[in-house]
Amino acid sequence: MVREIVTPKKENYNIHIPKEYLNHKVEILVLPFDENKEVLNVSSGNTLLQETFGIIDNTDLDPVEWQRKIRSEWDDRI
């Protein structure tokens, strides 16, 4: 993956496509960059854990039973 943050000075911009991407479908996005937005550091797994800790307040939840219930709701629709 190639990611580059630039400040264009004109409407037209030339990009370099790496050789390994030639003859393959690629996605090119142009999005405004929000400098105030904090970029998630994937290498720091604790950050995600800290941000999501405590989202589910029900500590009595059995994950396996919950999955069975959800799946059975869909099975009943068929």
mmJSON file of the N, C-alpha and C atoms, coordinates in Angstrom:
{"data_MODEL":{"atom_site":{
"group_PDB":["ATOM","ATOM","ATOM","ATOM","ATOM","ATOM","ATOM","ATOM","ATOM","ATOM","ATOM","ATOM","ATOM","ATOM","ATOM","ATOM","ATOM","ATOM","ATOM","ATOM","ATOM","ATOM","ATOM","ATOM","ATOM","ATOM","ATOM","ATOM","ATOM","ATOM","ATOM","ATOM","ATOM","ATOM","ATOM","ATOM","ATOM","ATOM","ATOM","ATOM","ATOM","ATOM","ATOM","ATOM","ATOM","ATOM","ATOM","ATOM","ATOM","ATOM","ATOM","ATOM","ATOM","ATOM","ATOM","ATOM","ATOM","ATOM","ATOM","ATOM","ATOM","ATOM","ATOM","ATOM","ATOM","ATOM","ATOM","ATOM","ATOM","ATOM","ATOM","ATOM","ATOM","ATOM","ATOM","ATOM","ATOM","ATOM","ATOM","ATOM","ATOM","ATOM","ATOM","ATOM","ATOM","ATOM","ATOM","ATOM","ATOM","ATOM","ATOM","ATOM","ATOM","ATOM","ATOM","ATOM","ATOM","ATOM","ATOM","ATOM","ATOM","ATOM","ATOM","ATOM","ATOM","ATOM","ATOM","ATOM","ATOM","ATOM","ATOM","ATOM","ATOM","ATOM","ATOM","ATOM","ATOM","ATOM","ATOM","ATOM","ATOM","ATOM","ATOM","ATOM","ATOM","ATOM","ATOM","ATOM","ATOM","ATOM","ATOM","ATOM","ATOM","ATOM","ATOM","ATOM","ATOM","ATOM","ATOM","ATOM","ATOM","ATOM","ATOM","ATOM","ATOM","ATOM","ATOM","ATOM","ATOM","ATOM","ATOM","ATOM","ATOM","ATOM","ATOM","ATOM","ATOM","ATOM","ATOM","ATOM","ATOM","ATOM","ATOM","ATOM","ATOM","ATOM","ATOM","ATOM","ATOM","ATOM","ATOM","ATOM","ATOM","ATOM","ATOM","ATOM","ATOM","ATOM","ATOM","ATOM","ATOM","ATOM","ATOM","ATOM","ATOM","ATOM","ATOM","ATOM","ATOM","ATOM","ATOM","ATOM","ATOM","ATOM","ATOM","ATOM","ATOM","ATOM","ATOM","ATOM","ATOM","ATOM","ATOM","ATOM","ATOM","ATOM","ATOM","ATOM","ATOM","ATOM","ATOM","ATOM","ATOM","ATOM","ATOM","ATOM","ATOM","ATOM","ATOM","ATOM","ATOM","ATOM","ATOM","ATOM","ATOM","ATOM","ATOM","ATOM","ATOM","ATOM","ATOM","ATOM","ATOM","ATOM"],
"id":[1,2,3,4,5,6,7,8,9,10,11,12,13,14,15,16,17,18,19,20,21,22,23,24,25,26,27,28,29,30,31,32,33,34,35,36,37,38,39,40,41,42,43,44,45,46,47,48,49,50,51,52,53,54,55,56,57,58,59,60,61,62,63,64,65,66,67,68,69,70,71,72,73,74,75,76,77,78,79,80,81,82,83,84,85,86,87,88,89,90,91,92,93,94,95,96,97,98,99,100,101,102,103,104,105,106,107,108,109,110,111,112,113,114,115,116,117,118,119,120,121,122,123,124,125,126,127,128,129,130,131,132,133,134,135,136,137,138,139,140,141,142,143,144,145,146,147,148,149,150,151,152,153,154,155,156,157,158,159,160,161,162,163,164,165,166,167,168,169,170,171,172,173,174,175,176,177,178,179,180,181,182,183,184,185,186,187,188,189,190,191,192,193,194,195,196,197,198,199,200,201,202,203,204,205,206,207,208,209,210,211,212,213,214,215,216,217,218,219,220,221,222,223,224,225,226,227,228,229,230,231,232,233,234],
"type_symbol":["N","C","C","N","C","C","N","C","C","N","C","C","N","C","C","N","C","C","N","C","C","N","C","C","N","C","C","N","C","C","N","C","C","N","C","C","N","C","C","N","C","C","N","C","C","N","C","C","N","C","C","N","C","C","N","C","C","N","C","C","N","C","C","N","C","C","N","C","C","N","C","C","N","C","C","N","C","C","N","C","C","N","C","C","N","C","C","N","C","C","N","C","C","N","C","C","N","C","C","N","C","C","N","C","C","N","C","C","N","C","C","N","C","C","N","C","C","N","C","C","N","C","C","N","C","C","N","C","C","N","C","C","N","C","C","N","C","C","N","C","C","N","C","C","N","C","C","N","C","C","N","C","C","N","C","C","N","C","C","N","C","C","N","C","C","N","C","C","N","C","C","N","C","C","N","C","C","N","C","C","N","C","C","N","C","C","N","C","C","N","C","C","N","C","C","N","C","C","N","C","C","N","C","C","N","C","C","N","C","C","N","C","C","N","C","C","N","C","C","N","C","C","N","C","C","N","C","C","N","C","C","N","C","C"],
"label_atom_id":["N","CA","C","N","CA","C","N","CA","C","N","CA","C","N","CA","C","N","CA","C","N","CA","C","N","CA","C","N","CA","C","N","CA","C","N","CA","C","N","CA","C","N","CA","C","N","CA","C","N","CA","C","N","CA","C","N","CA","C","N","CA","C","N","CA","C","N","CA","C","N","CA","C","N","CA","C","N","CA","C","N","CA","C","N","CA","C","N","CA","C","N","CA","C","N","CA","C","N","CA","C","N","CA","C","N","CA","C","N","CA","C","N","CA","C","N","CA","C","N","CA","C","N","CA","C","N","CA","C","N","CA","C","N","CA","C","N","CA","C","N","CA","C","N","CA","C","N","CA","C","N","CA","C","N","CA","C","N","CA","C","N","CA","C","N","CA","C","N","CA","C","N","CA","C","N","CA","C","N","CA","C","N","CA","C","N","CA","C","N","CA","C","N","CA","C","N","CA","C","N","CA","C","N","CA","C","N","CA","C","N","CA","C","N","CA","C","N","CA","C","N","CA","C","N","CA","C","N","CA","C","N","CA","C","N","CA","C","N","CA","C","N","CA","C","N","CA","C","N","CA","C","N","CA","C","N","CA","C","N","CA","C","N","CA","C","N","CA","C","N","CA","C"],
"label_alt_id":[null,null,null,null,null,null,null,null,null,null,null,null,null,null,null,null,null,null,null,null,null,null,null,null,null,null,null,null,null,null,null,null,null,null,null,null,null,null,null,null,null,null,null,null,null,null,null,null,null,null,null,null,null,null,null,null,null,null,null,null,null,null,null,null,null,null,null,null,null,null,null,null,null,null,null,null,null,null,null,null,null,null,null,null,null,null,null,null,null,null,null,null,null,null,null,null,null,null,null,null,null,null,null,null,null,null,null,null,null,null,null,null,null,null,null,null,null,null,null,null,null,null,null,null,null,null,null,null,null,null,null,null,null,null,null,null,null,null,null,null,null,null,null,null,null,null,null,null,null,null,null,null,null,null,null,null,null,null,null,null,null,null,null,null,null,null,null,null,null,null,null,null,null,null,null,null,null,null,null,null,null,null,null,null,null,null,null,null,null,null,null,null,null,null,null,null,null,null,null,null,null,null,null,null,null,null,null,null,null,null,null,null,null,null,null,null,null,null,null,null,null,null,null,null,null,null,null,null,null,null,null,null,null,null],
"label_comp_id":["MET","MET","MET","VAL","VAL","VAL","ARG","ARG","ARG","GLU","GLU","GLU","ILE","ILE","ILE","VAL","VAL","VAL","THR","THR","THR","PRO","PRO","PRO","LYS","LYS","LYS","LYS","LYS","LYS","GLU","GLU","GLU","ASN","ASN","ASN","TYR","TYR","TYR","ASN","ASN","ASN","ILE","ILE","ILE","HIS","HIS","HIS","ILE","ILE","ILE","PRO","PRO","PRO","LYS","LYS","LYS","GLU","GLU","GLU","TYR","TYR","TYR","LEU","LEU","LEU","ASN","ASN","ASN","HIS","HIS","HIS","LYS","LYS","LYS","VAL","VAL","VAL","GLU","GLU","GLU","ILE","ILE","ILE","LEU","LEU","LEU","VAL","VAL","VAL","LEU","LEU","LEU","PRO","PRO","PRO","PHE","PHE","PHE","ASP","ASP","ASP","GLU","GLU","GLU","ASN","ASN","ASN","LYS","LYS","LYS","GLU","GLU","GLU","VAL","VAL","VAL","LEU","LEU","LEU","ASN","ASN","ASN","VAL","VAL","VAL","SER","SER","SER","SER","SER","SER","GLY","GLY","GLY","ASN","ASN","ASN","THR","THR","THR","LEU","LEU","LEU","LEU","LEU","LEU","GLN","GLN","GLN","GLU","GLU","GLU","THR","THR","THR","PHE","PHE","PHE","GLY","GLY","GLY","ILE","ILE","ILE","ILE","ILE","ILE","ASP","ASP","ASP","ASN","ASN","ASN","THR","THR","THR","ASP","ASP","ASP","LEU","LEU","LEU","ASP","ASP","ASP","PRO","PRO","PRO","VAL","VAL","VAL","GLU","GLU","GLU","TRP","TRP","TRP","GLN","GLN","GLN","ARG","ARG","ARG","LYS","LYS","LYS","ILE","ILE","ILE","ARG","ARG","ARG","SER","SER","SER","GLU","GLU","GLU","TRP","TRP","TRP","ASP","ASP","ASP","ASP","ASP","ASP","ARG","ARG","ARG","ILE","ILE","ILE"],
"label_asym_id":["A","A","A","A","A","A","A","A","A","A","A","A","A","A","A","A","A","A","A","A","A","A","A","A","A","A","A","A","A","A","A","A","A","A","A","A","A","A","A","A","A","A","A","A","A","A","A","A","A","A","A","A","A","A","A","A","A","A","A","A","A","A","A","A","A","A","A","A","A","A","A","A","A","A","A","A","A","A","A","A","A","A","A","A","A","A","A","A","A","A","A","A","A","A","A","A","A","A","A","A","A","A","A","A","A","A","A","A","A","A","A","A","A","A","A","A","A","A","A","A","A","A","A","A","A","A","A","A","A","A","A","A","A","A","A","A","A","A","A","A","A","A","A","A","A","A","A","A","A","A","A","A","A","A","A","A","A","A","A","A","A","A","A","A","A","A","A","A","A","A","A","A","A","A","A","A","A","A","A","A","A","A","A","A","A","A","A","A","A","A","A","A","A","A","A","A","A","A","A","A","A","A","A","A","A","A","A","A","A","A","A","A","A","A","A","A","A","A","A","A","A","A","A","A","A","A","A","A","A","A","A","A","A","A"],
"label_entity_id":["1","1","1","1","1","1","1","1","1","1","1","1","1","1","1","1","1","1","1","1","1","1","1","1","1","1","1","1","1","1","1","1","1","1","1","1","1","1","1","1","1","1","1","1","1","1","1","1","1","1","1","1","1","1","1","1","1","1","1","1","1","1","1","1","1","1","1","1","1","1","1","1","1","1","1","1","1","1","1","1","1","1","1","1","1","1","1","1","1","1","1","1","1","1","1","1","1","1","1","1","1","1","1","1","1","1","1","1","1","1","1","1","1","1","1","1","1","1","1","1","1","1","1","1","1","1","1","1","1","1","1","1","1","1","1","1","1","1","1","1","1","1","1","1","1","1","1","1","1","1","1","1","1","1","1","1","1","1","1","1","1","1","1","1","1","1","1","1","1","1","1","1","1","1","1","1","1","1","1","1","1","1","1","1","1","1","1","1","1","1","1","1","1","1","1","1","1","1","1","1","1","1","1","1","1","1","1","1","1","1","1","1","1","1","1","1","1","1","1","1","1","1","1","1","1","1","1","1","1","1","1","1","1","1"],
"label_seq_id":[1,1,1,2,2,2,3,3,3,4,4,4,5,5,5,6,6,6,7,7,7,8,8,8,9,9,9,10,10,10,11,11,11,12,12,12,13,13,13,14,14,14,15,15,15,16,16,16,17,17,17,18,18,18,19,19,19,20,20,20,21,21,21,22,22,22,23,23,23,24,24,24,25,25,25,26,26,26,27,27,27,28,28,28,29,29,29,30,30,30,31,31,31,32,32,32,33,33,33,34,34,34,35,35,35,36,36,36,37,37,37,38,38,38,39,39,39,40,40,40,41,41,41,42,42,42,43,43,43,44,44,44,45,45,45,46,46,46,47,47,47,48,48,48,49,49,49,50,50,50,51,51,51,52,52,52,53,53,53,54,54,54,55,55,55,56,56,56,57,57,57,58,58,58,59,59,59,60,60,60,61,61,61,62,62,62,63,63,63,64,64,64,65,65,65,66,66,66,67,67,67,68,68,68,69,69,69,70,70,70,71,71,71,72,72,72,73,73,73,74,74,74,75,75,75,76,76,76,77,77,77,78,78,78],
"pdbx_PDB_ins_code":[null,null,null,null,null,null,null,null,null,null,null,null,null,null,null,null,null,null,null,null,null,null,null,null,null,null,null,null,null,null,null,null,null,null,null,null,null,null,null,null,null,null,null,null,null,null,null,null,null,null,null,null,null,null,null,null,null,null,null,null,null,null,null,null,null,null,null,null,null,null,null,null,null,null,null,null,null,null,null,null,null,null,null,null,null,null,null,null,null,null,null,null,null,null,null,null,null,null,null,null,null,null,null,null,null,null,null,null,null,null,null,null,null,null,null,null,null,null,null,null,null,null,null,null,null,null,null,null,null,null,null,null,null,null,null,null,null,null,null,null,null,null,null,null,null,null,null,null,null,null,null,null,null,null,null,null,null,null,null,null,null,null,null,null,null,null,null,null,null,null,null,null,null,null,null,null,null,null,null,null,null,null,null,null,null,null,null,null,null,null,null,null,null,null,null,null,null,null,null,null,null,null,null,null,null,null,null,null,null,null,null,null,null,null,null,null,null,null,null,null,null,null,null,null,null,null,null,null,null,null,null,null,null,null],
"Cartn_x":[0.844,0.0,0.896,0.497,1.218,0.298,0.762,-0.02,0.888,0.418,1.219,0.299,0.696,-0.059,0.694,0.03,0.669,-0.183,0.405,-0.32,-0.219,-1.247,-1.171,-1.237,-0.508,-0.474,-1.298,-1.797,-2.624,-3.622,-4.554,-5.611,-5.126,-4.143,-3.619,-2.423,-2.369,-1.288,-0.892,0.385,0.888,1.292,0.92,1.293,2.154,2.986,3.829,3.14,2.929,2.332,3.472,3.604,4.664,4.523,5.64,5.645,4.751,4.729,3.932,2.426,2.014,0.585,0.171,1.14,0.814,0.008,-0.945,-1.837,-2.729,-2.944,-3.87,-4.844,-5.992,-6.921,-6.411,-6.432,-6.022,-7.096,-7.139,-8.082,-7.288,-7.688,-7.028,-8.064,-7.78,-8.698,-8.075,-8.902,-8.462,-9.402,-8.859,-9.658,-8.976,-9.774,-9.137,-8.504,-7.366,-6.653,-6.957,-7.462,-7.778,-6.59,-5.841,-4.639,-4.963,-6.174,-6.56,-6.961,-7.234,-7.65,-6.431,-6.523,-5.412,-5.416,-4.273,-4.14,-3.955,-4.74,-4.644,-3.349,-2.59,-1.332,-1.631,-1.62,-1.982,-0.992,0.258,1.253,0.992,0.25,-0.085,-1.459,-1.511,-2.775,-3.496,-2.753,-3.371,-4.279,-4.001,-4.818,-6.242,-6.413,-7.738,-8.432,-7.71,-8.271,-8.749,-7.943,-8.311,-9.526,-9.643,-10.768,-12.072,-12.004,-13.227,-13.559,-12.688,-12.91,-14.165,-15.037,-16.238,-17.421,-17.331,-18.458,-19.655,-19.409,-20.48,-20.547,-21.648,-21.799,-22.298,-22.915,-23.488,-22.379,-21.949,-20.867,-21.361,-22.682,-23.239,-23.425,-22.999,-23.181,-22.286,-22.912,-22.167,-22.023,-20.807,-20.633,-21.132,-20.925,-21.355,-22.882,-23.525,-24.987,-25.551,-24.89,-25.323,-25.252,-24.161,-24.031,-25.13,-25.41,-26.475,-27.818,-28.107,-29.372,-29.473,-28.416,-28.418,-28.583,-27.884,-27.967,-29.339,-29.932,-31.251,-32.307,-32.117,-33.047,-33.02,-31.846,-31.757,-32.267,-32.032,-32.535,-34.044,-34.703,-36.157,-36.746,-35.97,-36.463,-36.588,-35.907,-35.894,-37.083],
"Cartn_y":[-1.165,0.0,1.237,2.197,3.456,4.546,5.282,6.39,7.599,8.701,9.915,11.098,11.964,13.181,14.334,15.037,16.13,17.384,18.505,19.766,20.198,19.871,20.225,21.742,22.216,23.643,23.968,22.928,23.12,21.973,22.056,21.043,19.711,19.716,18.481,18.013,16.707,16.137,14.806,14.585,13.319,12.415,11.138,10.187,9.075,8.517,7.391,6.102,5.19,3.888,2.872,2.188,1.182,0.052,-0.506,-1.548,-2.73,-3.107,-4.275,-4.036,-2.78,-2.467,-2.382,-2.394,-2.313,-3.532,-3.32,-4.364,-4.976,-4.252,-4.664,-3.51,-3.837,-2.78,-2.115,-0.788,-0.039,0.99,1.401,2.419,3.673,4.781,6.055,6.975,7.43,8.297,9.668,10.677,12.031,12.541,12.698,13.105,14.28,15.16,16.221,15.622,16.155,15.654,16.551,15.97,16.716,16.601,17.669,17.635,17.466,17.798,17.65,16.224,15.429,14.045,13.195,12.427,11.586,10.31,9.953,8.741,7.567,6.496,5.308,4.572,4.327,3.606,2.117,1.394,-0.021,-0.844,-0.433,-1.204,-1.155,-0.164,-0.053,-0.667,-1.958,-2.646,-2.168,-1.639,-1.158,0.032,0.852,2.029,1.614,0.657,0.181,-0.435,-1.201,-1.825,-0.77,0.244,1.298,2.086,2.301,3.063,2.277,0.949,0.146,-0.545,-0.45,-1.118,-0.571,-1.472,-1.063,-0.718,-0.928,-0.62,-1.501,-2.775,-3.693,-3.741,-3.234,-3.175,-4.493,-5.343,-6.59,-7.619,-7.786,-8.728,-10.172,-10.365,-11.714,-12.31,-11.623,-12.054,-13.254,-14.331,-15.509,-15.387,-15.173,-14.932,-16.076,-17.298,-18.446,-18.504,-18.317,-18.324,-17.166,-16.016,-14.845,-15.139,-15.789,-16.148,-17.108,-18.103,-19.068,-18.368,-17.444,-16.723,-15.892,-15.165,-14.328,-15.187,-16.301,-17.179,-17.805,-18.177,-18.798,-17.801,-16.519,-15.503,-15.46,-15.62,-15.622,-16.931,-18.057,-19.34,-19.35,-18.689,-18.645,-17.852,-17.015,-16.182,-16.962,-18.083,-18.845,-19.768],
"Cartn_z":[0.0,0.0,0.0,-0.765,-0.831,-0.306,0.676,1.201,1.296,0.746,0.756,1.0,1.887,2.158,1.523,0.608,-0.126,-0.025,-0.366,-0.483,-1.942,-2.74,-4.16,-4.352,-5.35,-5.662,-6.904,-7.581,-8.777,-8.858,-9.782,-9.89,-10.438,-11.289,-11.875,-11.068,-10.867,-10.06,-10.675,-10.908,-11.445,-10.29,-10.402,-9.367,-9.963,-9.138,-9.542,-9.104,-10.037,-9.741,-9.619,-8.477,-8.323,-9.356,-9.762,-10.792,-10.433,-9.151,-8.767,-8.887,-9.075,-9.235,-10.703,-11.611,-13.028,-13.454,-14.33,-14.859,-13.788,-12.698,-11.647,-11.397,-10.906,-10.523,-9.25,-9.224,-8.054,-7.732,-6.506,-6.07,-5.716,-6.298,-6.024,-5.392,-4.186,-3.457,-3.265,-3.343,-3.032,-1.953,-0.75,0.396,1.085,1.675,2.456,3.704,4.094,5.265,6.453,7.515,8.728,9.672,9.799,10.629,12.109,12.511,13.914,14.25,13.224,13.441,13.762,14.828,15.244,14.414,13.859,13.058,14.001,13.781,14.619,14.336,15.361,15.232,15.372,14.253,14.253,15.066,15.105,15.844,17.347,17.793,19.211,19.444,19.705,19.918,21.163,22.137,23.369,23.129,22.131,21.858,21.531,20.642,20.28,21.486,22.255,23.44,24.434,24.648,25.587,25.111,23.8,23.273,23.306,23.25,23.194,24.511,25.486,26.764,27.439,27.862,28.588,27.711,26.402,25.52,25.863,26.119,26.487,28.008,28.543,29.994,30.591,29.782,30.283,30.492,31.737,32.02,32.093,32.131,32.184,30.789,29.785,28.409,28.094,27.604,27.147,25.632,25.12,23.688,22.805,23.22,22.42,22.36,23.486,23.523,22.702,22.772,22.009,20.509,20.067,18.651,18.224,19.05,18.719,18.569,19.482,19.441,18.162,17.837,16.639,15.392,15.334,14.166,14.052,15.172,15.123,14.641,14.958,14.455,12.936,12.354,10.904,10.314,11.019,10.534,10.492,11.424,11.462,10.302,9.681,8.581,7.283,7.186,5.924,5.856],
"occupancy":[1.0,1.0,1.0,1.0,1.0,1.0,1.0,1.0,1.0,1.0,1.0,1.0,1.0,1.0,1.0,1.0,1.0,1.0,1.0,1.0,1.0,1.0,1.0,1.0,1.0,1.0,1.0,1.0,1.0,1.0,1.0,1.0,1.0,1.0,1.0,1.0,1.0,1.0,1.0,1.0,1.0,1.0,1.0,1.0,1.0,1.0,1.0,1.0,1.0,1.0,1.0,1.0,1.0,1.0,1.0,1.0,1.0,1.0,1.0,1.0,1.0,1.0,1.0,1.0,1.0,1.0,1.0,1.0,1.0,1.0,1.0,1.0,1.0,1.0,1.0,1.0,1.0,1.0,1.0,1.0,1.0,1.0,1.0,1.0,1.0,1.0,1.0,1.0,1.0,1.0,1.0,1.0,1.0,1.0,1.0,1.0,1.0,1.0,1.0,1.0,1.0,1.0,1.0,1.0,1.0,1.0,1.0,1.0,1.0,1.0,1.0,1.0,1.0,1.0,1.0,1.0,1.0,1.0,1.0,1.0,1.0,1.0,1.0,1.0,1.0,1.0,1.0,1.0,1.0,1.0,1.0,1.0,1.0,1.0,1.0,1.0,1.0,1.0,1.0,1.0,1.0,1.0,1.0,1.0,1.0,1.0,1.0,1.0,1.0,1.0,1.0,1.0,1.0,1.0,1.0,1.0,1.0,1.0,1.0,1.0,1.0,1.0,1.0,1.0,1.0,1.0,1.0,1.0,1.0,1.0,1.0,1.0,1.0,1.0,1.0,1.0,1.0,1.0,1.0,1.0,1.0,1.0,1.0,1.0,1.0,1.0,1.0,1.0,1.0,1.0,1.0,1.0,1.0,1.0,1.0,1.0,1.0,1.0,1.0,1.0,1.0,1.0,1.0,1.0,1.0,1.0,1.0,1.0,1.0,1.0,1.0,1.0,1.0,1.0,1.0,1.0,1.0,1.0,1.0,1.0,1.0,1.0,1.0,1.0,1.0,1.0,1.0,1.0,1.0,1.0,1.0,1.0,1.0,1.0],
"B_iso_or_equiv":[0.0,0.0,0.0,0.0,0.0,0.0,0.0,0.0,0.0,0.0,0.0,0.0,0.0,0.0,0.0,0.0,0.0,0.0,0.0,0.0,0.0,0.0,0.0,0.0,0.0,0.0,0.0,0.0,0.0,0.0,0.0,0.0,0.0,0.0,0.0,0.0,0.0,0.0,0.0,0.0,0.0,0.0,0.0,0.0,0.0,0.0,0.0,0.0,0.0,0.0,0.0,0.0,0.0,0.0,0.0,0.0,0.0,0.0,0.0,0.0,0.0,0.0,0.0,0.0,0.0,0.0,0.0,0.0,0.0,0.0,0.0,0.0,0.0,0.0,0.0,0.0,0.0,0.0,0.0,0.0,0.0,0.0,0.0,0.0,0.0,0.0,0.0,0.0,0.0,0.0,0.0,0.0,0.0,0.0,0.0,0.0,0.0,0.0,0.0,0.0,0.0,0.0,0.0,0.0,0.0,0.0,0.0,0.0,0.0,0.0,0.0,0.0,0.0,0.0,0.0,0.0,0.0,0.0,0.0,0.0,0.0,0.0,0.0,0.0,0.0,0.0,0.0,0.0,0.0,0.0,0.0,0.0,0.0,0.0,0.0,0.0,0.0,0.0,0.0,0.0,0.0,0.0,0.0,0.0,0.0,0.0,0.0,0.0,0.0,0.0,0.0,0.0,0.0,0.0,0.0,0.0,0.0,0.0,0.0,0.0,0.0,0.0,0.0,0.0,0.0,0.0,0.0,0.0,0.0,0.0,0.0,0.0,0.0,0.0,0.0,0.0,0.0,0.0,0.0,0.0,0.0,0.0,0.0,0.0,0.0,0.0,0.0,0.0,0.0,0.0,0.0,0.0,0.0,0.0,0.0,0.0,0.0,0.0,0.0,0.0,0.0,0.0,0.0,0.0,0.0,0.0,0.0,0.0,0.0,0.0,0.0,0.0,0.0,0.0,0.0,0.0,0.0,0.0,0.0,0.0,0.0,0.0,0.0,0.0,0.0,0.0,0.0,0.0,0.0,0.0,0.0,0.0,0.0,0.0],
"pdbx_formal_charge":[null,null,null,null,null,null,null,null,null,null,null,null,null,null,null,null,null,null,null,null,null,null,null,null,null,null,null,null,null,null,null,null,null,null,null,null,null,null,null,null,null,null,null,null,null,null,null,null,null,null,null,null,null,null,null,null,null,null,null,null,null,null,null,null,null,null,null,null,null,null,null,null,null,null,null,null,null,null,null,null,null,null,null,null,null,null,null,null,null,null,null,null,null,null,null,null,null,null,null,null,null,null,null,null,null,null,null,null,null,null,null,null,null,null,null,null,null,null,null,null,null,null,null,null,null,null,null,null,null,null,null,null,null,null,null,null,null,null,null,null,null,null,null,null,null,null,null,null,null,null,null,null,null,null,null,null,null,null,null,null,null,null,null,null,null,null,null,null,null,null,null,null,null,null,null,null,null,null,null,null,null,null,null,null,null,null,null,null,null,null,null,null,null,null,null,null,null,null,null,null,null,null,null,null,null,null,null,null,null,null,null,null,null,null,null,null,null,null,null,null,null,null,null,null,null,null,null,null,null,null,null,null,null,null],
"auth_seq_id":[1,1,1,2,2,2,3,3,3,4,4,4,5,5,5,6,6,6,7,7,7,8,8,8,9,9,9,10,10,10,11,11,11,12,12,12,13,13,13,14,14,14,15,15,15,16,16,16,17,17,17,18,18,18,19,19,19,20,20,20,21,21,21,22,22,22,23,23,23,24,24,24,25,25,25,26,26,26,27,27,27,28,28,28,29,29,29,30,30,30,31,31,31,32,32,32,33,33,33,34,34,34,35,35,35,36,36,36,37,37,37,38,38,38,39,39,39,40,40,40,41,41,41,42,42,42,43,43,43,44,44,44,45,45,45,46,46,46,47,47,47,48,48,48,49,49,49,50,50,50,51,51,51,52,52,52,53,53,53,54,54,54,55,55,55,56,56,56,57,57,57,58,58,58,59,59,59,60,60,60,61,61,61,62,62,62,63,63,63,64,64,64,65,65,65,66,66,66,67,67,67,68,68,68,69,69,69,70,70,70,71,71,71,72,72,72,73,73,73,74,74,74,75,75,75,76,76,76,77,77,77,78,78,78],
"auth_comp_id":["MET","MET","MET","VAL","VAL","VAL","ARG","ARG","ARG","GLU","GLU","GLU","ILE","ILE","ILE","VAL","VAL","VAL","THR","THR","THR","PRO","PRO","PRO","LYS","LYS","LYS","LYS","LYS","LYS","GLU","GLU","GLU","ASN","ASN","ASN","TYR","TYR","TYR","ASN","ASN","ASN","ILE","ILE","ILE","HIS","HIS","HIS","ILE","ILE","ILE","PRO","PRO","PRO","LYS","LYS","LYS","GLU","GLU","GLU","TYR","TYR","TYR","LEU","LEU","LEU","ASN","ASN","ASN","HIS","HIS","HIS","LYS","LYS","LYS","VAL","VAL","VAL","GLU","GLU","GLU","ILE","ILE","ILE","LEU","LEU","LEU","VAL","VAL","VAL","LEU","LEU","LEU","PRO","PRO","PRO","PHE","PHE","PHE","ASP","ASP","ASP","GLU","GLU","GLU","ASN","ASN","ASN","LYS","LYS","LYS","GLU","GLU","GLU","VAL","VAL","VAL","LEU","LEU","LEU","ASN","ASN","ASN","VAL","VAL","VAL","SER","SER","SER","SER","SER","SER","GLY","GLY","GLY","ASN","ASN","ASN","THR","THR","THR","LEU","LEU","LEU","LEU","LEU","LEU","GLN","GLN","GLN","GLU","GLU","GLU","THR","THR","THR","PHE","PHE","PHE","GLY","GLY","GLY","ILE","ILE","ILE","ILE","ILE","ILE","ASP","ASP","ASP","ASN","ASN","ASN","THR","THR","THR","ASP","ASP","ASP","LEU","LEU","LEU","ASP","ASP","ASP","PRO","PRO","PRO","VAL","VAL","VAL","GLU","GLU","GLU","TRP","TRP","TRP","GLN","GLN","GLN","ARG","ARG","ARG","LYS","LYS","LYS","ILE","ILE","ILE","ARG","ARG","ARG","SER","SER","SER","GLU","GLU","GLU","TRP","TRP","TRP","ASP","ASP","ASP","ASP","ASP","ASP","ARG","ARG","ARG","ILE","ILE","ILE"],
"auth_asym_id":["A","A","A","A","A","A","A","A","A","A","A","A","A","A","A","A","A","A","A","A","A","A","A","A","A","A","A","A","A","A","A","A","A","A","A","A","A","A","A","A","A","A","A","A","A","A","A","A","A","A","A","A","A","A","A","A","A","A","A","A","A","A","A","A","A","A","A","A","A","A","A","A","A","A","A","A","A","A","A","A","A","A","A","A","A","A","A","A","A","A","A","A","A","A","A","A","A","A","A","A","A","A","A","A","A","A","A","A","A","A","A","A","A","A","A","A","A","A","A","A","A","A","A","A","A","A","A","A","A","A","A","A","A","A","A","A","A","A","A","A","A","A","A","A","A","A","A","A","A","A","A","A","A","A","A","A","A","A","A","A","A","A","A","A","A","A","A","A","A","A","A","A","A","A","A","A","A","A","A","A","A","A","A","A","A","A","A","A","A","A","A","A","A","A","A","A","A","A","A","A","A","A","A","A","A","A","A","A","A","A","A","A","A","A","A","A","A","A","A","A","A","A","A","A","A","A","A","A","A","A","A","A","A","A"],
"auth_atom_id":["N","CA","C","N","CA","C","N","CA","C","N","CA","C","N","CA","C","N","CA","C","N","CA","C","N","CA","C","N","CA","C","N","CA","C","N","CA","C","N","CA","C","N","CA","C","N","CA","C","N","CA","C","N","CA","C","N","CA","C","N","CA","C","N","CA","C","N","CA","C","N","CA","C","N","CA","C","N","CA","C","N","CA","C","N","CA","C","N","CA","C","N","CA","C","N","CA","C","N","CA","C","N","CA","C","N","CA","C","N","CA","C","N","CA","C","N","CA","C","N","CA","C","N","CA","C","N","CA","C","N","CA","C","N","CA","C","N","CA","C","N","CA","C","N","CA","C","N","CA","C","N","CA","C","N","CA","C","N","CA","C","N","CA","C","N","CA","C","N","CA","C","N","CA","C","N","CA","C","N","CA","C","N","CA","C","N","CA","C","N","CA","C","N","CA","C","N","CA","C","N","CA","C","N","CA","C","N","CA","C","N","CA","C","N","CA","C","N","CA","C","N","CA","C","N","CA","C","N","CA","C","N","CA","C","N","CA","C","N","CA","C","N","CA","C","N","CA","C","N","CA","C","N","CA","C","N","CA","C","N","CA","C","N","CA","C","N","CA","C","N","CA","C"],
"pdbx_PDB_model_num":[1,1,1,1,1,1,1,1,1,1,1,1,1,1,1,1,1,1,1,1,1,1,1,1,1,1,1,1,1,1,1,1,1,1,1,1,1,1,1,1,1,1,1,1,1,1,1,1,1,1,1,1,1,1,1,1,1,1,1,1,1,1,1,1,1,1,1,1,1,1,1,1,1,1,1,1,1,1,1,1,1,1,1,1,1,1,1,1,1,1,1,1,1,1,1,1,1,1,1,1,1,1,1,1,1,1,1,1,1,1,1,1,1,1,1,1,1,1,1,1,1,1,1,1,1,1,1,1,1,1,1,1,1,1,1,1,1,1,1,1,1,1,1,1,1,1,1,1,1,1,1,1,1,1,1,1,1,1,1,1,1,1,1,1,1,1,1,1,1,1,1,1,1,1,1,1,1,1,1,1,1,1,1,1,1,1,1,1,1,1,1,1,1,1,1,1,1,1,1,1,1,1,1,1,1,1,1,1,1,1,1,1,1,1,1,1,1,1,1,1,1,1,1,1,1,1,1,1,1,1,1,1,1,1]
}}}
